[in-house]
Amino acid sequence: MGYIKQITIQGFKSYKDQTQIEPFSPKSNVVVGRNGSGKSNFFAAVRFALGDDYNNLGREGRQALLHEGSGSAVMSAYVEICFDNEDDRFHTGRPEFYLRRTIGLKKDEYSVDRKNATKIEVRQILESAGFSVSNPYYIVPQGRVTQITNMKDADRLNLLKDISGSVVYENRRKESLKLLTETDTKRKKIDELVQAIETRLEELRGEKEELEAYNRQDRDRRALRYAIERQREDALQRQIDDIDSRRNNGVAESDHNQQLFIQTQNEIAQIEEQTSQMKSDIELLKDERAQLETDRRESARSKAKCELELKELTDGQSAAQRLKRRHDSELRDVQQKIKARQDELNQLLPNYNSKKEEEAELRAQLEDAQSQRKRLEDKQGRTTYYKNKRQRDDALRQEIDQISVDMAHRKSVLIETRDEISDLENDIKRLESEIADLTLSIDNQGDNTMDIATQVQAARDARDNLTDQRKNLWREDAKLIAHIRTTEQRLGNAEALYSHMMDYNTSRGLHTLNRLKKLPQYANDLRGVHGTIAELVQVRENYKTVTEVVAGTSLFHVVVDNDATATKLVDLLNKEKGGRLTTIPLNRVHPRPIQYPKTNDAVPLISKLEYDLAYDNAFQHIFGKSVICPDLTIALGFARTHGLNALTIDGDKADKKGRLTGGYIDSSKSRLDATMQVATLRHELEEHRARKSEIDRELKKLEQQITAAQDKVQKIQYQQVQVERSYGPMRQELRAKQTDLQNKKDSLEAKHRTASSIESEINHLGNHQTDLETDLASDFKKSLSDEEEQLLARLAVDVRDLQRQLSTLTRERSTLEIRKDEIEVELRNNLQPSLDRLLTEDGDSGGNSGQTGRLRDAERSLKRISKTLDDFDSKIEDVDNKIEEANTQLMQLEVSKAEKYASNRELAKTIEKQLKRMDRGMKEKQTAQENLKEVQQAIRELGTLPDEAWRRYANWNIDKLSRNLEKINGQLRKYSHINKKAFEQYEKFTKDRRTLTERRQELETSRTSIEELIDILDQRKDEAIQRTFKQVSKAFSEIFVQLVPAGIGRLLIQRKSDREAGLLDDSDEEEGRATGDGVESYRGVGIQVSFNSKHDEQQRISQLSGGQKSLCALALIFAIQQCDPAPFYLFDEIDANLDAQYRTAVAQMLKKLSGKGGEGGEGGGQFICTTFRPEMVLVADKCYGVSYSNKTSSIDVVGREVALDFVEGMTKV
């Protein structure tokens, strides 16, 4: 049906946010809202999208349509209308049709079904869907009804013409009249030209006779000239052929010499490379000799040092033996004396210890007796000192307390003394164990010295072997560094030459690829990159030129396994900004099989290439269509017959289109050779670097091993020194420990005596305390008891006896002790130090075994160093021989290079002479060719001559021809005034006259057709206007009756002849046409209506009230719409000026036209109306309410009751 289904508005006037209106009813829709809420903006939005308004907007006009309000500024707006297209009215094949118009500050554009479209395309689509440009009344904005109401009769006539489409006819009539005028102008000009041509033809008829006589003479002149020029042409062609022959011979000889020159240059380059390599080898040999010489000098110094050390060791050996004999004698004497004194001491000690024990026992008895006597005497003194028991008891208690304190103190001292005794006993045990160990170590000193000497020599041998290995690696490393430096320089030169054989981006790309392949993080991404075509192929020498010609820059295309790898490679190059590369993904290349000629004259080039079959598709793609032929003629034949690229072995090429290419190719600049050289040098450099890294690792490992070996040697040497030097310190340590042991024993003995004395004092104090406590418990008496008196007397006698016995025993013990001390002092201070000294000297002299070991070590070292020195002498001799041999070869290479340089200088001179001769020949040929061109041009200028006209002069010599030519030229001078173009001009003018005559006849025919077209257009325009008036008038009468059932209305045509009495309605139309009055006599369309009766006199529209005028205007609009229906209609407050009864009638009319009043629900079309009245709301299928908030409008579906409440409220206001 083409009705509007949905409208979306965003940013347009008061509609800021995207407002997507709920789908409209295909019948009647009413929009209500307060003034200023946005109803008119909604109406304007639809007109904006349909192009009914707001056309040709400027920047200010577009700005005015954009929403202005709070918040961020709106920079663009659009209105989109969705049309129903179930009946394919818009011819898109889709059920819906979307039309959008978008504006911004700098744009105003349409889109159809989400695709951009021009304004003209949109207009054509709408017209094809039934939106007539000539009938603008399917959209009726505010004021349009009033405009029709106030329209004059003449304006209504123009409106009728627009509706009928007469404007189209008038435009075509104007175009036809313009063509008619142009035709008359052209016909007049043709007549003038024909007259001028006739005049000129009369003049040319007289000039033709003289021209015929002139032509006869001129024909002979041209025949003579032709014969002369033909002879000159033949002579010049013979000269050119002779020059070409000489040049071909010179070219062949020059090519041969150039090949020899290039071959010699290549040989010179090889010699220079060999020379450079030889010089590098000589430098390496010299460096190696210098290193060997340095090592030899170092070995010689080591040998001299070793010989001196050996002599010193040999001289010291005999003196040490004499000292050893004297030392052994003194040692035996001291040991005998020590044994004698030790035996005497052992015999004396038991008696001494017995006397000492007896003395101690007797002294204890004496002290006990004295203690008892003293207690009794003290008790006897207390009985006389104290007056009573209380004083005695207080004194006793005080004394008992003091005794307790003394006893506690002595007990604590006793405990400390016993602890010291225990510590001394432990120290004595430890010292005795250490002394035993030291004695054993001193006894085993000689064996340890020999073992350590053996270990030192073994460690030295291991260290020296590692050092020799390191020196060998140093020499190899120095050679490798020189090789790497030379290879890097050669590779740099080769890569520079290689990069110049391709464009800059490809060179950068290959360089970046080689760099990335070395990085481990890109290993996975570049695993499928196999290399360039040049790197993957092996070509024999004689096929390199033709291979390079066929491949061209494809030699540098990179073969990859698939397009994913190619994409990764391109991404990496872009990321690194590392140039560009062309890739050949093997999974994308599928060449078709080639049918090669079955003959020996066409050999497939790909059969001469060696490559991995995994890359066969890539090589078939590049080389598959190329064959090798013996010569260019055969190649051209195969190229044409089989559609192949046929080439000679030298690279001359013929393709299937017949094009021939070729020429000299410098084989010294071979891309394949450059690629192979770069690949070889890279591989060689990688091997050198790998070996260098391996040597570095081995050197690092050897450094660690040498360091460890040196540490081991130093450690063992230190042990050896310590062992050799430890004998004296060990003896000193032994003496110190023995002395310390004796001191500890003495201290132990003293501590035992102190402990015994303290124990005795504690016993005495305990007994005394017991006695005091006994006295404290007894009665107070002034004297001792009898028993105590007797005991006191007996104790006095016992004390005197014990003192006498103790004095005797002490003298005996002292005598023994003095002798014991003498023996011990002699042993400790004289004999034992002498023994220790002698034993220490024996240890030092015992170092003779170490010295003997050092002597053997020195002899072995001297032997080893002598052998090393001999090896160095042999190596230096070998290196000297190699240097001499290399210098001899280098001299031979220099001589050969000089000879080849001399040979090439001679070849260069010869080639230069040949080129100069060929240049002179080319200049002669160029001059002859220019002369030949002039002769041929002269022949062409002579024009076409019959064979018999010049054959009679074919055998004349050039002198005879020249004389006859001069004679004829003299005869032709009298015709100098003649018009030589009379014939051509006469023919031309005759042809022009014929052409102009035919063109004039065509113009006459065209004029007749245009006049007939104008008559037809006038007739059709009148018919269209009359037909439209009849339809509109009939519809107006019918609609007016429906709106005003009690009245009647009709439309009237006004003619120029009806000024006084004549008005013509549709019933009088046929009569007017019969009388011959046409549309040109129409001057307006009037309206006559009656609102009260069908029979009363009708009134003109100017006589009606405002409401009646509006009703008449609406009736006219409805009539126009019925004559030219549209898919939908937009009415903006058309009922504003109507009375209530007429608003109801209009609403019912809309109901009928929208389809509700028709049978089966069918009717005119969709209506979308805005109103403030309830009548339209009552008949609407859907109601919409427009609201306004925060300067933003919105539109939503509302119920009929809500819409009625709103319009009723507005009516009360």
HURABEL-V525377 format. One record per residue. N is the residue number from 1. RES is the residue in one small letter. D_CENTER is the distance of its C-alpha to the mean C-alpha in Angstrom with 1 decimal. Layout:
# HURABEL-V525377
n = <N;N>
res = <RES;RES>
d_center = <D_CENTER;D_CENTER>
This chain:
# HURABEL-V525377
n = <1;2;3;4;5;6;7;8;9;10;11;12;13;14;15;16;17;18;19;20;21;22;23;24;25;26;27;28;29;30;31;32;33;34;35;36;37;38;39;40;41;42;43;44;45;46;47;48;49;50;51;52;53;54;55;56;57;58;59;60;61;62;63;64;65;66;67;68;69;70;71;72;73;74;75;76;77;78;79;80;81;82;83;84;85;86;87;88;89;90;91;92;93;94;95;96;97;98;99;100;101;102;103;104;105;106;107;108;109;110;111;112;113;114;115;116;117;118;119;120;121;122;123;124;125;126;127;128;129;130;131;132;133;134;135;136;137;138;139;140;141;142;143;144;145;146;147;148;149;150;151;152;153;154;155;156;157;158;159;160;161;162;163;164;165;166;167;168;169;170;171;172;173;174;175;176;177;178;179;180;181;182;183;184;185;186;187;188;189;190;191;192;193;194;195;196;197;198;199;200;201;202;203;204;205;206;207;208;209;210;211;212;213;214;215;216;217;218;219;220;221;222;223;224;225;226;227;228;229;230;231;232;233;234;235;236;237;238;239;240;241;242;243;244;245;246;247;248;249;250;251;252;253;254;255;256;257;258;259;260;261;262;263;264;265;266;267;268;269;270;271;272;273;274;275;276;277;278;279;280;281;282;283;284;285;286;287;288;289;290;291;292;293;294;295;296;297;298;299;300;301;302;303;304;305;306;307;308;309;310;311;312;313;314;315;316;317;318;319;320;321;322;323;324;325;326;327;328;329;330;331;332;333;334;335;336;337;338;339;340;341;342;343;344;345;346;347;348;349;350;351;352;353;354;355;356;357;358;359;360;361;362;363;364;365;366;367;368;369;370;371;372;373;374;375;376;377;378;379;380;381;382;383;384;385;386;387;388;389;390;391;392;393;394;395;396;397;398;399;400;401;402;403;404;405;406;407;408;409;410;411;412;413;414;415;416;417;418;419;420;421;422;423;424;425;426;427;428;429;430;431;432;433;434;435;436;437;438;439;440;441;442;443;444;445;446;447;448;449;450;451;452;453;454;455;456;457;458;459;460;461;462;463;464;465;466;467;468;469;470;471;472;473;474;475;476;477;478;479;480;481;482;483;484;485;486;487;488;489;490;491;492;493;494;495;496;497;498;499;500;501;502;503;504;505;506;507;508;509;510;511;512;513;514;515;516;517;518;519;520;521;522;523;524;525;526;527;528;529;530;531;532;533;534;535;536;537;538;539;540;541;542;543;544;545;546;547;548;549;550;551;552;553;554;555;556;557;558;559;560;561;562;563;564;565;566;567;568;569;570;571;572;573;574;575;576;577;578;579;580;581;582;583;584;585;586;587;588;589;590;591;592;593;594;595;596;597;598;599;600;601;602;603;604;605;606;607;608;609;610;611;612;613;614;615;616;617;618;619;620;621;622;623;624;625;626;627;628;629;630;631;632;633;634;635;636;637;638;639;640;641;642;643;644;645;646;647;648;649;650;651;652;653;654;655;656;657;658;659;660;661;662;663;664;665;666;667;668;669;670;671;672;673;674;675;676;677;678;679;680;681;682;683;684;685;686;687;688;689;690;691;692;693;694;695;696;697;698;699;700;701;702;703;704;705;706;707;708;709;710;711;712;713;714;715;716;717;718;719;720;721;722;723;724;725;726;727;728;729;730;731;732;733;734;735;736;737;738;739;740;741;742;743;744;745;746;747;748;749;750;751;752;753;754;755;756;757;758;759;760;761;762;763;764;765;766;767;768;769;770;771;772;773;774;775;776;777;778;779;780;781;782;783;784;785;786;787;788;789;790;791;792;793;794;795;796;797;798;799;800;801;802;803;804;805;806;807;808;809;810;811;812;813;814;815;816;817;818;819;820;821;822;823;824;825;826;827;828;829;830;831;832;833;834;835;836;837;838;839;840;841;842;843;844;845;846;847;848;849;850;851;852;853;854;855;856;857;858;859;860;861;862;863;864;865;866;867;868;869;870;871;872;873;874;875;876;877;878;879;880;881;882;883;884;885;886;887;888;889;890;891;892;893;894;895;896;897;898;899;900;901;902;903;904;905;906;907;908;909;910;911;912;913;914;915;916;917;918;919;920;921;922;923;924;925;926;927;928;929;930;931;932;933;934;935;936;937;938;939;940;941;942;943;944;945;946;947;948;949;950;951;952;953;954;955;956;957;958;959;960;961;962;963;964;965;966;967;968;969;970;971;972;973;974;975;976;977;978;979;980;981;982;983;984;985;986;987;988;989;990;991;992;993;994;995;996;997;998;999;1000;1001;1002;1003;1004;1005;1006;1007;1008;1009;1010;1011;1012;1013;1014;1015;1016;1017;1018;1019;1020;1021;1022;1023;1024;1025;1026;1027;1028;1029;1030;1031;1032;1033;1034;1035;1036;1037;1038;1039;1040;1041;1042;1043;1044;1045;1046;1047;1048;1049;1050;1051;1052;1053;1054;1055;1056;1057;1058;1059;1060;1061;1062;1063;1064;1065;1066;1067;1068;1069;1070;1071;1072;1073;1074;1075;1076;1077;1078;1079;1080;1081;1082;1083;1084;1085;1086;1087;1088;1089;1090;1091;1092;1093;1094;1095;1096;1097;1098;1099;1100;1101;1102;1103;1104;1105;1106;1107;1108;1109;1110;1111;1112;1113;1114;1115;1116;1117;1118;1119;1120;1121;1122;1123;1124;1125;1126;1127;1128;1129;1130;1131;1132;1133;1134;1135;1136;1137;1138;1139;1140;1141;1142;1143;1144;1145;1146;1147;1148;1149;1150;1151;1152;1153;1154;1155;1156;1157;1158;1159;1160;1161;1162;1163;1164;1165;1166;1167;1168;1169;1170;1171;1172;1173;1174;1175;1176;1177;1178;1179;1180;1181;1182;1183;1184;1185;1186;1187;1188;1189;1190;1191;1192;1193;1194;1195;1196;1197;1198;1199;1200;1201;1202;1203;1204;1205;1206;1207;1208;1209;1210;1211;1212;1213>
res = <m;g;y;i;k;q;i;t;i;q;g;f;k;s;y;k;d;q;t;q;i;e;p;f;s;p;k;s;n;v;v;v;g;r;n;g;s;g;k;s;n;f;f;a;a;v;r;f;a;l;g;d;d;y;n;n;l;g;r;e;g;r;q;a;l;l;h;e;g;s;g;s;a;v;m;s;a;y;v;e;i;c;f;d;n;e;d;d;r;f;h;t;g;r;p;e;f;y;l;r;r;t;i;g;l;k;k;d;e;y;s;v;d;r;k;n;a;t;k;i;e;v;r;q;i;l;e;s;a;g;f;s;v;s;n;p;y;y;i;v;p;q;g;r;v;t;q;i;t;n;m;k;d;a;d;r;l;n;l;l;k;d;i;s;g;s;v;v;y;e;n;r;r;k;e;s;l;k;l;l;t;e;t;d;t;k;r;k;k;i;d;e;l;v;q;a;i;e;t;r;l;e;e;l;r;g;e;k;e;e;l;e;a;y;n;r;q;d;r;d;r;r;a;l;r;y;a;i;e;r;q;r;e;d;a;l;q;r;q;i;d;d;i;d;s;r;r;n;n;g;v;a;e;s;d;h;n;q;q;l;f;i;q;t;q;n;e;i;a;q;i;e;e;q;t;s;q;m;k;s;d;i;e;l;l;k;d;e;r;a;q;l;e;t;d;r;r;e;s;a;r;s;k;a;k;c;e;l;e;l;k;e;l;t;d;g;q;s;a;a;q;r;l;k;r;r;h;d;s;e;l;r;d;v;q;q;k;i;k;a;r;q;d;e;l;n;q;l;l;p;n;y;n;s;k;k;e;e;e;a;e;l;r;a;q;l;e;d;a;q;s;q;r;k;r;l;e;d;k;q;g;r;t;t;y;y;k;n;k;r;q;r;d;d;a;l;r;q;e;i;d;q;i;s;v;d;m;a;h;r;k;s;v;l;i;e;t;r;d;e;i;s;d;l;e;n;d;i;k;r;l;e;s;e;i;a;d;l;t;l;s;i;d;n;q;g;d;n;t;m;d;i;a;t;q;v;q;a;a;r;d;a;r;d;n;l;t;d;q;r;k;n;l;w;r;e;d;a;k;l;i;a;h;i;r;t;t;e;q;r;l;g;n;a;e;a;l;y;s;h;m;m;d;y;n;t;s;r;g;l;h;t;l;n;r;l;k;k;l;p;q;y;a;n;d;l;r;g;v;h;g;t;i;a;e;l;v;q;v;r;e;n;y;k;t;v;t;e;v;v;a;g;t;s;l;f;h;v;v;v;d;n;d;a;t;a;t;k;l;v;d;l;l;n;k;e;k;g;g;r;l;t;t;i;p;l;n;r;v;h;p;r;p;i;q;y;p;k;t;n;d;a;v;p;l;i;s;k;l;e;y;d;l;a;y;d;n;a;f;q;h;i;f;g;k;s;v;i;c;p;d;l;t;i;a;l;g;f;a;r;t;h;g;l;n;a;l;t;i;d;g;d;k;a;d;k;k;g;r;l;t;g;g;y;i;d;s;s;k;s;r;l;d;a;t;m;q;v;a;t;l;r;h;e;l;e;e;h;r;a;r;k;s;e;i;d;r;e;l;k;k;l;e;q;q;i;t;a;a;q;d;k;v;q;k;i;q;y;q;q;v;q;v;e;r;s;y;g;p;m;r;q;e;l;r;a;k;q;t;d;l;q;n;k;k;d;s;l;e;a;k;h;r;t;a;s;s;i;e;s;e;i;n;h;l;g;n;h;q;t;d;l;e;t;d;l;a;s;d;f;k;k;s;l;s;d;e;e;e;q;l;l;a;r;l;a;v;d;v;r;d;l;q;r;q;l;s;t;l;t;r;e;r;s;t;l;e;i;r;k;d;e;i;e;v;e;l;r;n;n;l;q;p;s;l;d;r;l;l;t;e;d;g;d;s;g;g;n;s;g;q;t;g;r;l;r;d;a;e;r;s;l;k;r;i;s;k;t;l;d;d;f;d;s;k;i;e;d;v;d;n;k;i;e;e;a;n;t;q;l;m;q;l;e;v;s;k;a;e;k;y;a;s;n;r;e;l;a;k;t;i;e;k;q;l;k;r;m;d;r;g;m;k;e;k;q;t;a;q;e;n;l;k;e;v;q;q;a;i;r;e;l;g;t;l;p;d;e;a;w;r;r;y;a;n;w;n;i;d;k;l;s;r;n;l;e;k;i;n;g;q;l;r;k;y;s;h;i;n;k;k;a;f;e;q;y;e;k;f;t;k;d;r;r;t;l;t;e;r;r;q;e;l;e;t;s;r;t;s;i;e;e;l;i;d;i;l;d;q;r;k;d;e;a;i;q;r;t;f;k;q;v;s;k;a;f;s;e;i;f;v;q;l;v;p;a;g;i;g;r;l;l;i;q;r;k;s;d;r;e;a;g;l;l;d;d;s;d;e;e;e;g;r;a;t;g;d;g;v;e;s;y;r;g;v;g;i;q;v;s;f;n;s;k;h;d;e;q;q;r;i;s;q;l;s;g;g;q;k;s;l;c;a;l;a;l;i;f;a;i;q;q;c;d;p;a;p;f;y;l;f;d;e;i;d;a;n;l;d;a;q;y;r;t;a;v;a;q;m;l;k;k;l;s;g;k;g;g;e;g;g;e;g;g;g;q;f;i;c;t;t;f;r;p;e;m;v;l;v;a;d;k;c;y;g;v;s;y;s;n;k;t;s;s;i;d;v;v;g;r;e;v;a;l;d;f;v;e;g;m;t;k;v>
d_center = <57.4;54.7;55.5;53.0;51.6;49.3;48.2;45.0;45.1;42.6;42.9;45.9;48.8;49.9;47.5;44.5;42.8;42.1;45.6;45.8;49.5;50.9;51.8;55.0;58.1;58.8;62.2;63.3;61.0;62.2;60.2;62.0;61.1;62.5;62.7;59.4;57.5;55.4;57.5;57.7;53.9;53.4;55.7;53.9;50.5;51.8;53.3;50.1;48.1;50.8;51.0;54.7;54.1;51.6;50.8;49.6;48.3;47.3;45.0;47.9;49.0;45.5;45.4;48.8;47.7;44.8;45.8;47.0;47.4;46.2;42.6;39.5;40.2;39.9;37.8;38.4;41.0;41.7;44.5;44.1;47.1;47.1;50.0;51.6;51.2;53.0;55.3;52.4;54.0;50.6;49.9;46.4;47.3;46.0;48.3;47.0;46.2;44.0;44.5;42.5;42.9;40.3;40.9;39.1;39.8;38.4;38.7;41.3;40.2;41.4;39.7;41.5;40.3;37.0;36.5;37.1;40.6;42.8;46.0;48.1;46.5;47.2;50.8;51.3;50.1;52.4;55.3;54.8;54.9;58.2;57.4;59.9;59.2;63.0;63.7;61.9;64.1;61.8;60.4;63.2;62.1;64.4;67.0;66.8;70.0;71.8;70.7;72.3;75.3;75.9;75.1;77.8;79.3;77.7;74.3;74.9;75.7;72.4;70.7;72.5;71.4;67.8;68.0;69.8;67.0;69.5;67.0;65.2;68.5;69.3;65.9;66.4;70.0;68.8;66.4;69.2;71.6;69.0;68.7;72.5;72.8;70.2;72.1;75.4;73.8;72.4;75.8;77.6;75.3;75.8;79.5;79.4;77.3;79.7;82.6;81.1;80.2;83.8;85.1;82.8;83.7;87.4;86.6;84.6;87.4;89.5;86.8;86.2;89.5;88.9;85.4;86.7;89.0;86.1;83.9;86.4;86.4;82.7;82.2;84.2;82.2;78.9;80.2;81.2;77.9;76.1;78.1;77.4;73.6;73.4;75.1;72.7;69.8;71.0;71.5;68.0;66.4;68.3;67.1;63.4;63.9;65.4;62.5;60.0;62.0;62.0;58.3;57.4;59.4;57.8;54.3;55.0;56.4;53.5;50.9;52.8;52.9;49.2;48.3;50.5;48.9;45.4;46.6;48.2;45.1;43.1;45.8;45.7;42.0;42.6;45.4;43.4;40.7;43.5;45.0;41.9;41.5;45.2;45.1;42.2;44.2;47.3;45.4;44.2;47.8;49.2;46.7;47.8;51.5;51.1;49.6;52.4;54.9;53.6;53.8;57.2;58.5;57.2;59.0;62.1;62.2;61.7;64.5;66.9;66.1;66.7;70.0;71.2;70.3;72.1;75.2;75.3;75.0;77.8;80.1;79.6;80.4;84.3;84.8;83.2;85.6;88.7;87.5;86.9;90.6;92.0;89.5;90.5;94.3;93.7;91.6;94.4;97.0;94.9;94.1;97.9;98.8;96.2;97.6;101.1;100.3;98.2;101.1;103.5;101.1;100.8;104.6;105.0;102.3;104.1;107.4;105.5;103.5;106.7;108.5;105.6;105.6;109.3;109.0;106.4;108.5;111.7;109.9;108.6;112.2;113.4;110.9;111.7;115.4;114.9;112.7;115.4;118.1;116.1;115.5;119.2;120.0;117.5;119.0;122.5;121.3;119.9;123.2;124.8;121.9;121.1;123.8;122.7;120.3;117.8;117.3;117.1;114.6;112.3;112.4;111.7;108.8;107.3;107.8;106.3;103.2;102.9;103.3;100.5;98.2;99.1;98.7;95.2;94.2;95.6;93.9;90.5;91.2;92.3;89.0;87.0;89.2;88.8;84.9;85.2;87.4;84.8;82.0;84.2;85.0;81.2;80.6;83.5;82.1;78.6;80.2;82.3;79.3;77.3;80.3;80.6;76.9;77.2;80.3;78.6;75.6;78.0;79.8;76.5;75.3;76.0;74.1;71.0;71.1;71.2;68.3;66.0;66.8;65.7;62.5;61.8;62.2;60.0;57.2;57.6;57.4;54.2;52.7;53.9;52.4;49.0;49.3;50.2;47.1;45.0;46.6;46.0;42.3;42.2;43.7;41.2;38.3;39.7;39.9;36.4;35.1;37.0;35.8;32.1;32.7;34.4;31.9;29.0;31.0;31.8;28.2;27.1;29.8;29.0;25.3;26.3;28.8;26.3;23.7;26.6;27.3;24.2;22.5;20.2;17.0;17.9;18.7;15.5;13.7;16.2;15.9;12.2;12.9;15.9;14.1;11.5;14.6;16.3;14.1;15.5;12.6;11.3;14.9;15.2;12.3;13.7;17.3;18.2;17.4;20.9;20.7;22.1;25.5;27.0;26.0;27.3;30.7;33.9;36.3;39.8;40.7;42.8;40.2;37.3;38.2;38.6;35.4;33.4;35.2;34.4;30.7;29.9;26.2;25.7;26.1;22.5;21.2;19.2;21.0;19.1;21.0;19.9;17.9;15.7;14.5;14.2;12.0;9.6;9.9;9.4;6.2;4.9;7.1;6.1;2.7;5.5;8.1;10.0;12.6;13.5;15.3;17.9;18.0;21.2;20.9;24.2;24.7;24.8;27.0;30.7;33.0;36.6;39.3;41.0;44.7;45.5;48.9;51.3;52.4;51.9;51.2;47.7;45.6;42.2;39.6;37.5;40.5;40.2;36.6;35.8;32.6;31.7;33.0;29.8;28.3;31.4;30.0;27.5;30.4;32.8;30.5;30.6;34.0;36.0;37.8;39.0;42.4;44.1;47.6;50.3;50.4;49.1;52.1;51.6;47.8;48.5;50.9;48.4;45.7;48.0;49.6;46.7;43.7;42.0;40.4;43.2;42.9;45.1;44.3;43.8;41.1;43.3;42.1;43.8;42.0;43.5;44.1;46.3;44.1;44.6;42.1;42.5;43.7;43.4;40.2;39.7;39.3;38.3;34.9;34.0;30.4;31.2;33.0;30.1;27.7;30.2;30.9;27.3;26.9;30.3;29.6;26.2;28.1;30.9;28.7;27.0;30.6;31.8;29.0;29.5;33.3;32.7;30.7;33.5;36.1;34.4;34.5;38.1;39.1;37.7;39.6;42.7;42.5;42.7;45.5;47.3;47.0;48.3;51.1;52.1;52.2;54.4;56.6;57.0;57.6;60.3;61.8;61.9;63.7;66.0;66.8;67.3;69.5;71.5;71.8;72.3;75.9;77.5;75.4;76.1;79.8;79.6;77.6;80.3;83.1;81.3;80.9;84.6;85.7;83.6;85.1;88.6;87.9;86.4;89.6;91.8;89.9;90.2;93.9;94.3;92.3;94.6;97.6;96.1;95.4;99.0;100.3;98.3;99.4;103.0;102.7;101.1;104.1;106.6;105.0;104.9;108.6;109.5;107.7;109.5;112.8;112.0;111.1;114.4;116.3;114.6;115.7;119.3;122.2;122.8;125.5;127.0;127.2;125.8;127.1;129.4;126.7;124.3;127.0;127.6;123.9;123.5;126.3;125.0;121.5;123.0;124.6;121.4;119.3;121.6;121.6;117.8;117.4;119.7;117.9;114.5;115.6;116.8;113.6;111.4;113.2;112.6;108.9;108.4;109.9;107.6;104.6;105.3;105.4;102.2;100.4;101.6;100.3;96.9;96.6;97.5;94.9;92.2;92.7;94.1;93.9;90.5;88.7;90.3;89.1;85.6;85.6;86.9;84.4;81.6;82.8;82.9;79.3;78.4;80.4;79.0;75.8;77.4;75.9;72.5;73.7;74.7;71.3;69.7;72.1;70.9;67.2;67.9;69.6;66.6;64.1;66.2;66.2;62.4;61.8;64.3;62.4;59.1;60.7;62.0;58.6;57.1;59.9;59.2;55.4;56.1;58.5;56.0;53.3;56.0;56.8;53.2;52.8;56.0;54.9;51.5;53.2;55.6;52.7;50.9;54.1;54.5;51.0;51.7;55.0;53.3;50.6;53.3;55.3;52.3;51.5;55.1;55.0;52.0;53.6;56.5;54.4;52.5;55.9;57.0;53.9;54.2;57.8;57.0;54.3;56.7;59.3;56.9;55.9;59.6;60.0;57.1;58.6;62.0;60.4;58.6;61.9;63.7;61.1;61.5;65.2;64.9;62.8;65.5;68.2;66.4;65.8;69.5;70.4;68.2;69.8;73.2;72.3;73.6;77.0;79.2;79.5;83.2;82.6;81.1;82.2;85.6;83.9;81.7;84.1;85.0;83.7;81.7;84.6;86.8;84.0;83.4;87.2;87.4;84.3;85.8;89.0;87.2;85.1;88.4;89.7;86.6;86.9;89.7;87.1;84.8;85.6;84.7;81.9;79.9;77.8;80.7;80.0;76.3;77.1;79.9;77.6;74.8;77.1;78.7;75.4;74.3;77.6;77.1;73.5;74.6;77.5;75.2;72.8;75.8;76.9;73.3;73.5;76.9;75.6;72.6;74.9;77.1;74.0;72.8;76.3;76.5;73.0;74.2;77.3;75.2;72.8;75.8;77.4;74.2;73.5;77.1;76.8;73.5;75.0;78.2;76.4;74.1;77.1;79.0;76.1;75.4;79.1;79.8;76.8;77.9;81.5;80.3;77.7;80.2;82.8;80.3;79.5;83.2;85.3;88.5;87.5;86.7;84.4;83.6;81.8;83.9;83.1;84.8;85.9;87.2;90.6;90.8;91.0;94.4;94.7;91.8;89.0;87.5;85.9;84.3;87.6;88.9;85.8;87.3;90.5;88.5;86.7;90.0;91.5;88.7;87.1;83.3;80.2;80.8;83.9;81.9;81.6;80.3;80.0;82.2;82.3;85.7;85.8;88.4;87.4;90.9;92.5;91.9;95.1;95.4;94.5;90.7;89.1;86.5;83.2;84.0;87.0;84.9;83.6;80.0;79.3;81.1;79.1;75.8;77.0;77.9;74.5;72.8;75.2;74.1;70.4;71.0;73.0;70.2;67.6;69.9;70.2;66.5;64.8;61.2;59.0;59.2;61.0;60.1;63.1;62.8;66.0;68.4;71.1;71.2;74.5;76.3;79.2;78.9;80.8;78.6;75.4;76.5;77.2;73.9;72.1;74.1;73.2;69.4;70.0;71.6;69.1;66.2;67.6;69.7;72.9;72.3;73.5;71.0;68.7;67.8;68.0;66.4;62.9;60.8;62.0;60.0;62.4;62.5;65.8;67.9;70.7;71.3;72.6;69.2;67.8;70.5;69.6;65.8;63.8;61.0;61.1;58.2;58.4;56.5;56.0;54.8;53.3;51.4;51.4;49.7;51.4;51.0;52.9;53.8;56.3;59.7;62.8;65.8;67.8;65.2;65.1;69.0;69.2;66.8;68.7;72.1;70.9;69.8;73.2;75.1;73.1>
